[in-house]
Every structure is written in structure tokens, then in C-alpha cells.
């Protein structure tokens, strides 16, 4: 799906300006989502190197001569619909430019260490003086308060401290992190929701506010049923690999030509599965008649299900069980994900023009939000470092070409 070739319809957040001082994944995830919804996102980067993730490769975008650029796949994943302005905020003039941009913005998002921006005069208390309506979102590893507030925060650390690793992986294996930076991503999602709520509050009251987002808090929040399992029972949920702690059979099974997920969510589905595989007696066996029985006797049932599932191919199981209302589908490798007809139909792979790419475009993952009246838009590929510095300073702050050039010569901007 090639995006960006037609004029975008106005988005829900058209007219909202976001000053993005974030880097890596959690903050950029939040601001990219706001950009997809129509906000004007100005990404402030250090003139030397920019966002750390620009160098987190390979893979990198290849130019027309087959050479690696500074545009990594990691950077591309969370920075579309943004304009890059390269400013050295360690300089007095750079700080003044950021303050002027904040005075003309609705939102500031940042993920410096606690107090990191205050030393530049760019903390919430500083910027609220020049813009009392400002929504200022801070994303850190552990929050603005508490005994861990000064620690550096990483997704991996949050997954470990926040408990998700203790229930991920095979029962007799090591604790295992999720295969993507999910603590970062979920914190970014929570941050985007918080920003939208604060904008609504600002529109009603006229007052901005400071949002304090923590990777660890977010990680604990999305323990969801696993967390409440412990809070209700007093027992930590077991590590079950791909199995479900409360539903059986609900697992990944080896088929004749790969793996499938069988997710039997209720007793009717279990009876239907038993009838289809010619084992109707399992549905009346007192060990397996109800889900509670199956959960208590999973060690007896699982080997039976495993043996049966080996007898069919992935497509045979998916087709047959769909016909009788039993949830079953293949385990896709990433190439199969983007070739899947449902995923293609839903526009989850997009193409955006990119000046540095050898093909003239880059492939990105689409936004899952489907709005009927003001849909998300894909207006621009992730920017090159400092690509929009001159335009933003001229259009937003009204700086002259001579003034911009003097800032460039002084090393304040790139």
C-alpha cells in the first residue's frame, strides 16, 4: 500500500503542535501516534548523531549506490509524520529556540533523566511559565518520584522488574523477555492516551499539566490478569510457555507441517473439537468435561491433544476447525505476516516516499486505528537528521535566513 501520494484528509489532531524531545522507542511511539492522528510533530535532535536509534542497525536504508545511510529500521519504526530540527540544547541559544517553540506548542514530550531538562531551563516548571496551557509529558524508567527515580530505565529492565519475564518462557526454562520492546511500546501508548486526556482537560479549563509516565508503572499495569491472579489468590501465576493459566486446551501444537494455535475457549468448542477428531468420549470424561476440570488435569489432556494435532497439516486444521467454530490458526513467521491476505487487506504494510532510499520509498508498518471520519494519515516518512530545521525556524519562529545561517555557523543548529 503506497501512502502519501494523495492529499491527506484533516486528522483528529490537526492544529495540535507537539514538540518532541524524545528518543529511542517509548516517547517516539507516543509522538508518532499523535502524528498519525494529524498533529504537527517537531522532533528536536542533537546535531551530531540525532536520535540514538538512527545508528541501531543494520539493517539501514540503502541509497542508490547501495551504501548504508544513517536511517535504521529501528528509527524508521517510530518516527514517521515528524519534522526533524537539529538543535544543540546545551547552548544558550539552543535553549532559547526550544523555549520559543514550546511557547508556540500544545504538547512537549521528553524522556530525559529526572531533572535532565531542568538544568537547561527546559523543565515543566520553566516552560509552564512561558506557556501555562502546555501539556508536558515526561517518560522515564521509574517516574519522577520514588527510590529508583534517578536510575536509567530500559525496556529490558522494566520487563524484568515488572514481572512479565517471570511468566514468559517455557516452564523449565529461564525467564524470557518479549521479543520486541513491549514495555517501551505500551508506555508510549499509555503516554499518548494521557496526552489526549490532558489536552481535553486543557480545552475545558485552560490549564496545562505535567504528565509523569514510567516504564515500570506501565509494565505493572499491563500484567492484567496475571497480576490479579496473584492479588486474588496470593499465589504467583506459573510460567506455562504458550499455555494459558486458566483455559485448556489453549496452546501451540505441532502440526504435520508447522505449528498451529488451538484456543478452545469454552466447553462447547471443546465438544466440537472432540467430535471433529473422533474422540467424543473426551468431552464426557470427568477429567475434561468442563474447563475447570481440564485446567486441573491439563497434564493428562495435553499429551492427548498434542498427538492428535500432529495428524493434520496447518491448512487442514485451520479450515476444518473454522468451519465448526473452534479457534485455530497458523503461527506465522514475520514474512508470512506481511503476506497474509487479512493483514494486507487491512493496510498494515505501507510504503512512504524516502529521498535516500535506493527504491525511492521505505516499507513501514501501518497504524491499526481505523476512524471513519478523520482517519490516520501517512504524510511523511521518518525524517533525515535536521531535514526541517530551516523550515521550522523560519515558519514557526519567523527567523530570517541570515539569522538561521548565523546559528548554523555557531553550531547551534544543523
VMD Tcl script that draws the C-alpha trace (Angstrom):
set ca {
  {0.00 0.00 0.00}
  {1.66 3.23 -1.13}
  {0.73 6.07 1.19}
  {1.31 9.77 0.96}
  {0.54 10.07 -2.78}
  {-2.83 11.76 -2.21}
  {-3.66 14.82 -0.08}
  {-4.40 13.69 3.47}
  {-7.82 14.39 4.94}
  {-7.75 16.53 8.10}
  {-6.90 14.39 11.10}
  {-8.42 14.47 14.57}
  {-5.39 16.35 15.92}
  {-4.93 18.79 13.08}
  {-3.83 22.11 14.57}
  {-2.11 20.48 17.55}
  {1.65 21.07 17.67}
  {3.86 18.58 19.53}
  {7.43 19.47 20.44}
  {9.11 16.07 20.60}
  {12.27 15.88 22.73}
  {12.15 12.08 22.97}
  {14.36 9.41 21.50}
  {14.66 5.60 21.25}
  {11.19 3.96 21.48}
  {8.70 4.78 24.27}
  {8.46 8.53 23.64}
  {8.74 8.30 19.84}
  {5.96 5.68 19.82}
  {3.66 8.13 21.59}
  {4.51 11.08 19.36}
  {4.29 9.04 16.15}
  {0.77 8.03 17.14}
  {-0.12 11.69 17.66}
  {1.41 12.49 14.28}
  {-0.60 9.75 12.58}
  {-3.72 11.35 14.08}
  {-2.85 14.67 12.44}
  {-0.64 16.53 14.91}
  {2.33 18.56 13.69}
  {5.25 16.82 15.44}
  {8.56 18.70 15.57}
  {11.30 16.29 16.61}
  {14.28 18.01 18.24}
  {17.52 16.05 17.83}
  {21.14 16.66 18.73}
  {23.02 17.98 15.71}
  {25.62 15.20 15.99}
  {24.05 11.77 15.59}
  {20.48 12.69 16.42}
  {18.17 10.08 17.91}
  {20.26 7.18 19.25}
  {18.31 4.69 17.17}
  {19.43 6.19 13.86}
  {22.56 4.09 14.33}
  {20.86 0.96 15.70}
  {21.45 -1.29 12.72}
  {21.84 -2.97 10.39}
  {19.53 -3.05 8.60}
  {19.73 0.50 7.28}
  {18.09 2.19 4.31}
  {20.38 1.74 1.30}
  {20.96 4.65 -1.05}
  {21.05 4.45 -4.84}
  {24.70 3.38 -4.73}
  {23.93 0.53 -2.35}
  {25.56 2.27 0.61}
  {24.12 2.28 4.11}
  {22.56 5.57 5.19}
  {22.02 6.77 8.76}
  {18.37 5.63 8.57}
  {18.00 2.36 10.54}
  {14.96 0.10 10.56}
  {14.69 0.79 14.30}
  {14.50 4.55 13.76}
  {12.01 4.15 10.92}
  {9.59 2.17 13.10}
  {8.61 5.08 15.35}
  {9.31 8.39 13.61}
  {7.05 8.93 10.61}
  {4.91 12.06 10.34}
  {7.56 14.14 12.13}
  {9.77 17.07 11.18}
  {13.38 16.90 12.36}
  {15.06 20.00 13.76}
  {18.69 19.62 14.84}
  {19.37 21.88 17.84}
  {22.12 21.73 20.45}
  {20.20 22.36 23.67}
  {23.45 22.56 25.64}
  {23.91 26.04 24.16}
  {22.15 29.13 25.48}
  {20.81 29.97 22.03}
  {19.61 26.40 21.51}
  {17.71 26.54 24.80}
  {16.11 29.81 23.76}
  {14.95 28.28 20.47}
  {13.36 25.31 22.28}
  {11.64 27.67 24.73}
  {10.27 29.71 21.84}
  {8.99 26.54 20.15}
  {7.39 25.38 23.41}
  {5.63 28.73 23.74}
  {4.00 28.00 20.38}
  {3.23 24.32 21.05}
  {0.40 22.43 22.69}
  {2.47 19.48 23.89}
  {6.06 18.85 24.91}
  {7.16 15.21 25.18}
  {10.55 14.32 26.66}
  {12.38 11.29 28.02}
  {15.46 12.73 29.67}
  {16.51 11.52 33.10}
  {14.66 13.12 36.01}
  {15.79 16.75 36.17}
  {17.78 16.41 32.95}
  {15.98 19.23 31.14}
  {15.58 21.46 34.16}
  {19.32 22.16 34.14}
  {18.82 23.70 30.69}
  {15.83 25.74 31.82}
  {13.52 23.41 29.85}
  {11.76 21.53 32.65}
  {7.99 21.67 33.15}
  {8.16 24.49 35.68}
  {10.27 26.55 33.26}
  {8.15 26.02 30.16}
  {4.83 26.39 32.00}
  {5.84 29.97 32.75}
  {6.02 30.79 29.04}
  {3.01 28.63 28.15}
  {0.56 27.87 31.00}
  {-1.59 25.83 28.59}
  {1.25 23.44 27.82}
  {0.78 19.70 28.26}
  {4.23 18.39 29.24}
  {4.75 14.63 29.19}
  {7.85 13.12 30.83}
  {8.69 9.48 30.10}
  {11.30 7.86 32.35}
  {12.20 4.38 33.51}
  {10.86 4.74 37.04}
  {8.95 8.01 37.26}
  {9.64 11.43 38.73}
  {9.38 10.19 42.34}
  {10.40 7.18 44.41}
  {13.65 5.47 45.43}
  {14.51 4.43 41.83}
  {13.76 7.76 40.14}
  {17.39 8.55 39.32}
  {18.14 5.18 37.73}
  {18.45 4.86 33.97}
  {15.47 2.97 32.58}
  {15.45 0.39 29.80}
  {12.72 -1.79 28.38}
  {14.58 -4.98 29.36}
  {14.92 -3.79 32.97}
  {11.24 -2.86 33.14}
  {10.22 -6.28 31.81}
  {12.34 -7.93 34.49}
  {11.34 -5.76 37.45}
  {7.73 -5.55 36.30}
  {7.15 -9.31 36.38}
  {6.35 -10.14 32.77}
  {9.55 -12.14 32.32}
  {8.69 -14.35 35.28}
  {5.65 -15.70 33.41}
  {7.15 -15.75 29.90}
  {9.09 -18.74 28.57}
  {8.92 -22.49 28.97}
  {8.09 -23.84 32.45}
  {11.54 -25.36 32.93}
  {13.45 -22.62 31.09}
  {14.83 -19.22 32.02}
  {12.58 -16.18 32.42}
  {12.22 -14.70 28.94}
  {11.60 -11.18 27.69}
  {9.04 -10.47 25.00}
  {10.60 -10.40 21.52}
  {10.02 -6.66 20.98}
  {10.44 -3.70 23.36}
  {6.90 -4.12 24.62}
  {7.40 -2.19 27.88}
  {8.55 0.79 25.81}
  {5.70 0.43 23.34}
  {2.99 0.10 25.98}
  {4.38 3.05 27.93}
  {4.21 5.04 24.70}
  {0.58 4.01 24.21}
  {-0.33 5.00 27.77}
  {1.54 8.28 27.26}
  {-0.45 9.06 24.11}
  {-3.72 8.42 25.95}
  {-2.58 10.62 28.83}
  {-1.65 13.44 26.44}
  {-5.04 13.28 24.74}
  {-6.79 13.35 28.13}
  {-4.69 16.32 29.25}
  {-5.47 18.19 26.02}
  {-9.17 17.63 26.64}
  {-8.74 18.94 30.20}
  {-6.76 21.92 28.88}
  {-9.51 22.74 26.40}
  {-12.07 22.77 29.23}
  {-10.07 24.53 31.95}
  {-7.40 26.45 30.04}
  {-4.69 24.82 32.15}
  {-1.89 22.55 31.03}
  {-0.26 19.98 33.30}
  {2.72 17.69 33.82}
  {2.31 14.00 32.91}
  {4.65 11.60 34.73}
  {4.97 8.33 32.77}
  {7.12 5.40 33.92}
  {8.17 2.28 32.02}
  {7.91 0.27 35.23}
  {4.45 1.58 36.13}
  {3.21 0.78 32.64}
  {4.71 -2.69 32.75}
  {2.99 -3.48 36.05}
  {-0.31 -2.10 34.70}
  {-0.31 -4.49 31.73}
  {0.27 -7.57 33.85}
  {-3.54 -7.51 33.64}
  {-5.00 -10.93 34.57}
  {-1.61 -12.35 35.58}
  {-1.26 -9.62 38.19}
  {-4.77 -10.01 39.50}
  {-4.26 -13.81 39.58}
  {-1.70 -13.16 42.32}
  {-3.66 -10.39 44.04}
  {-6.72 -12.64 44.30}
  {-5.07 -15.96 45.15}
  {-1.85 -14.95 46.88}
  {-0.01 -17.33 44.56}
  {2.29 -16.25 41.71}
  {0.97 -17.41 38.32}
  {3.04 -20.26 36.89}
  {5.22 -19.95 33.81}
  {3.40 -22.04 31.21}
  {5.15 -21.33 27.93}
  {2.41 -20.89 25.34}
  {-0.28 -22.40 27.53}
  {-2.97 -20.36 29.28}
  {-3.19 -20.41 33.08}
  {-7.00 -20.66 33.08}
  {-8.09 -22.21 29.75}
  {-7.27 -25.72 28.43}
  {-6.51 -26.66 25.66}
  {-5.09 -23.30 24.69}
  {-1.60 -23.75 23.31}
  {0.73 -24.03 20.33}
  {0.76 -27.51 18.83}
  {2.95 -29.22 16.27}
  {1.06 -29.98 13.07}
  {2.35 -32.16 10.25}
  {3.99 -29.17 8.51}
  {4.49 -26.49 11.16}
  {2.75 -25.08 14.21}
  {-0.82 -24.05 14.90}
  {-2.57 -22.37 17.80}
  {-5.59 -24.19 19.19}
  {-7.53 -21.86 21.50}
  {-10.52 -23.70 22.96}
  {-12.28 -21.01 24.93}
  {-15.34 -22.83 26.26}
  {-16.94 -26.25 26.73}
  {-18.98 -26.09 23.51}
  {-15.83 -25.56 21.50}
  {-14.15 -28.45 23.28}
  {-17.06 -30.78 22.48}
  {-16.94 -29.66 18.84}
  {-13.20 -30.33 18.65}
  {-13.60 -33.75 20.25}
  {-16.33 -34.67 17.75}
  {-14.27 -33.50 14.79}
  {-11.22 -35.55 15.75}
  {-13.29 -38.65 16.51}
  {-12.72 -38.56 20.26}
  {-16.19 -37.69 21.56}
  {-15.51 -39.62 24.76}
  {-13.04 -36.95 25.87}
  {-15.87 -34.43 26.19}
  {-17.67 -36.62 28.73}
  {-14.59 -37.81 30.58}
  {-14.97 -36.41 34.13}
  {-11.39 -35.17 33.97}
  {-12.14 -32.98 30.95}
  {-15.89 -32.27 30.87}
  {-15.61 -28.63 31.94}
  {-12.89 -26.05 31.56}
  {-12.25 -26.16 35.31}
  {-11.78 -29.96 35.03}
  {-9.44 -29.53 32.08}
  {-7.46 -26.85 33.89}
  {-6.93 -29.12 36.89}
  {-6.00 -32.08 34.68}
  {-4.04 -30.32 31.96}
  {-1.08 -32.71 32.35}
  {-3.36 -35.60 31.38}
  {-5.08 -33.83 28.49}
  {-2.19 -32.00 26.81}
  {-0.33 -35.13 25.57}
  {-3.58 -36.39 24.01}
  {-4.19 -33.12 22.19}
  {-0.56 -32.95 21.05}
  {-0.70 -36.42 19.50}
  {-3.96 -35.68 17.69}
  {-2.79 -32.32 16.29}
  {0.28 -33.90 14.71}
  {-2.05 -35.81 12.40}
  {-3.07 -32.85 10.18}
  {-1.44 -30.03 8.28}
  {-1.77 -26.40 9.24}
  {-4.23 -25.62 6.46}
  {-6.31 -28.72 7.21}
  {-6.69 -27.78 10.86}
  {-7.40 -24.11 10.18}
  {-10.02 -24.83 7.52}
  {-11.78 -27.65 9.34}
  {-11.90 -26.07 12.77}
  {-13.02 -22.67 11.46}
  {-16.00 -24.43 9.90}
  {-17.17 -25.68 13.31}
  {-16.37 -22.52 15.25}
  {-13.23 -23.68 17.04}
  {-10.48 -21.01 17.09}
  {-7.37 -22.27 15.34}
  {-4.78 -20.58 13.18}
  {-1.22 -20.90 11.98}
  {1.82 -19.49 13.74}
  {3.19 -17.06 11.15}
  {6.80 -16.13 10.71}
  {7.28 -12.39 10.05}
  {7.41 -12.83 6.22}
  {4.12 -14.73 6.40}
  {2.59 -11.95 8.50}
  {3.04 -9.36 5.76}
  {1.90 -11.79 3.06}
  {-1.28 -12.72 4.96}
  {-4.39 -11.65 2.99}
  {-6.18 -10.25 6.05}
  {-3.19 -8.17 7.08}
  {-2.73 -6.94 3.51}
  {-6.41 -6.05 3.28}
  {-6.20 -4.02 6.50}
  {-3.30 -1.93 5.17}
  {-0.79 -2.94 7.81}
  {2.12 -2.63 5.41}
  {2.59 0.79 3.87}
  {5.11 2.47 1.58}
  {6.25 6.06 2.00}
  {8.48 8.10 -0.32}
  {12.01 8.47 1.05}
  {14.65 10.58 -0.68}
  {17.61 8.50 0.49}
  {16.25 5.07 -0.40}
  {17.54 3.27 -3.48}
  {13.96 2.44 -4.44}
  {12.59 5.88 -3.63}
  {10.44 4.60 -0.78}
  {10.56 2.69 2.51}
  {8.24 -0.03 3.79}
  {6.69 0.62 7.20}
  {4.07 -0.90 9.49}
  {0.68 0.78 9.31}
  {-1.37 2.23 12.15}
  {-4.11 -0.11 13.46}
  {-6.56 2.71 14.29}
  {-9.44 2.86 11.81}
  {-11.51 6.05 12.10}
  {-14.47 6.58 9.79}
  {-14.49 10.38 9.55}
  {-10.93 11.57 10.31}
  {-8.67 8.61 9.59}
  {-4.99 8.42 10.40}
  {-2.73 9.65 7.63}
  {0.76 8.86 6.42}
  {2.05 12.23 5.33}
  {5.80 11.79 5.56}
  {8.44 9.13 6.03}
  {10.69 9.38 9.11}
  {12.87 12.46 8.56}
  {16.58 12.64 7.97}
  {18.51 14.38 10.74}
  {17.82 18.11 10.69}
  {15.82 17.84 7.48}
  {13.32 20.53 8.53}
  {15.48 22.81 10.67}
  {15.36 25.82 8.35}
  {11.67 25.46 7.54}
  {10.55 25.15 11.17}
  {12.66 28.05 12.40}
  {11.50 30.25 9.56}
  {7.82 29.31 9.53}
  {7.20 28.75 13.23}
  {9.55 31.27 14.83}
  {9.85 33.73 11.97}
  {13.66 33.69 11.92}
  {15.33 35.24 8.91}
  {17.62 33.31 6.59}
  {20.55 35.37 7.88}
  {19.73 34.54 11.50}
  {19.38 30.84 10.69}
  {22.71 30.85 8.90}
  {24.41 32.53 11.87}
  {23.00 29.84 14.19}
  {24.32 27.20 11.85}
  {27.80 28.72 11.75}
  {27.79 28.87 15.55}
  {26.99 25.15 15.76}
  {23.64 25.74 17.50}
  {21.68 24.08 14.69}
  {22.36 21.73 11.83}
}
mol new
graphics top color blue
foreach p $ca { graphics top sphere $p radius 0.5 }
foreach p [lrange $ca 0 end-1] q [lrange $ca 1 end] { graphics top cylinder $p $q radius 0.2 }
display resetview
